[in-house]
Amino acid sequence: RNNIGIIEPGAFNSLTTATTLYLADNDLTSLPSDVFLPLRSGTIWLNCCNLKQLPQVTKHLTIQCETEGNAVRVLDVTITAARNLAYAGFVCKRNKAFDTEFDFSCTECPAGTSTALPSNSYPGTTKCKNCTAGGWYQDEAGQKDCKRCVNGTYVPPANVPGRSPLDCSVCPTGTNTKMHAGYRACPCLQGFYRLDRFGPCMACNATSPGLACKDDI
């Protein structure tokens, strides 16, 4: 961990071509509002836990927040910073009193959720979404996508949202456990069927002699 406590205005004026700036090992409490504007494009990594507001950035520059423990909340940020945070696993809401340019406050989405955002998403219109039943979980906060359970396992609807790989249970009888579960409890084996996509699969000829099974729910 570094020991940078204060970053002065103009500190990065000579780094116009830098594409990555890693400051996440520093517990900064404030930053000059225009300190990153000399950077043309790239990614800035920060520890956002103690920051009251994020500096301004250009449209080709992204701020990524790293943290440990409880979810991070970033208060009073601009719409540009809010949009960047929304794509980094945060949900942003417009403040009730928006008489300044720092109109938004953002909260990190918790484990078990993700923020899958369309390209034209506007801050304040997105929500943290639970990882769906099937082969999906998320054990980290502030993530854009859910992680995949290992092949042959799934998160039952009763256990949604999955917050750990241990929430992924073995797929039921009659399923193909060599495949990813997808949005079900693994696909049925060839020649098997089921009436519930999270239930066991049954052999066709055992219950309906002379009929061929195909596809799956």
Disulfide bonds with the S-S distance in Angstrom:
Cys48-Cys65 1.82
Cys92-Cys106 2.09
Cys109-Cys128 2.02
Cys131-Cys146 2.08
Cys149-Cys168 2.09
Cys171-Cys186 2.01
Cys188-Cys201 2.06
Cys204-Cys213 0.94
